Amino acid sequence: MKRVIAAVILLMIIGTFLLAYKGQSTEEHTGFTTHRVISHAMGAVDGLAYTNAREAFVENYKKGSRVFEVDLMFTSDGHLVARHEWTESFTKQMQQEYAVATEQGGKPWSYHQFKNTPIHGSYTPLDWKDVLDLLENYPDAYIVTDTKEQDPAQIKQLFAQLTHQAQEKNPELLSRIVPQIYNEEMLQTLRSIYPYTSIIYTLYATEDTDDQIIQFVQQHDITAVTLPENRVSGALVESLRQAGAVCYVNTINELKDATEYEQMGVRGFYTDVLTEKELRRRSWLYALRP
């Protein structure tokens, strides 16, 4: 009798978990959306964020990350590199101020300068070709682009270069590159260059209403929408799910915050430090909570 009771309790626990997370099962998702974690700027390395460094990718891959956001900018001589910004304050944050002449200020660096200046004195800066090498060497990884250029002409040039270099190296890599767009015009520019299979629409730069965003997602087959915390609501997340898009929130580094958003139906998070394993364990604990 004790065994029967134990079996019934186990089935009830499993059933509770499945009901609580029936919308979260990986069987309902494909491609990069099978993963909850998007490692922000390649994720933190040794506790340091925003590096976009090779070592950050490797460290977070070992921790279970498979989706990596990378910041992309042009150098002064037109090379595409993984960099969050060229400002003086960011250069100091990365402990690279020794490499910049006073008169250069916050202007873009040359490619040679960028590639030969370690981040925090020891981490390896990446150009776009280096990022493509990582995709080829880690065949289950995905790259989410965060293009920092704002001018439409530069955005077009950036994606043209990005796409051309991927096609030259290995056209199959394009299926694991996920462009992140900020407005409707950017989507048109992107699709004039290449028909990417997965698109993320991130909302931090738009003033569109929820209804406008939902309509845009429906009309253009958007894969995922990234919400800043001030735009997250259960109603919007559910409407976007019905429109065919999963939702991510950026940037979340606390498990308790992630749990609250998961309860609203959010799929995953851009994060510096959270791991897939931590999120899975937290999900089980939430499902088992009375």
Helices and strands as residue ranges (DSSP letters): H 2-20, G 26-28, G 31-34, E 37-39, G 40-42, H 54-62, E 67-74, E 80-82, H 88-93, G 97-99, G 102-104, H 111-115, H 128-137, E 142-147, H 152-169, G 171-176, E 177-178, E 180-181, H 184-193, E 200-202, H 210-220, E 224-228, G 229-231, H 234-242, E 246-250, H 255-263, E 268-271, H 276-288
